[in-house]
């Protein structure tokens, strides 16, 4: 597990976001002025995925 994290790999090979992108999404949303839809378009995922990341339902 530590090896995956050290190399920036996701726990699931099919993951569309990496740990750095998840952190960026959370920081940008917390700063305000950006919607789920905007973040989703910028990171190439659905609004639902962005919401789940922000709410820590995925990528805890």
C-alpha positions, 0 to 999 in steps of 0.5 A: 500500500505504501508503495502505491502511495509513494508512486502516486498510484490509486488503490484501484487501477481504474481510478480517474483521479489521483491523490494530488487531484483529489486534494486540489479539488477539495482545496479549490471547493473549500476556497469557494467560487467554484461549483461541482460542475466546473470542477468536474469539467476541469478534471474529466469526471462527473459532478457526482464523483466531485461531490463524493470526493468533497464529502469524503465518500470516496478518497477518504 
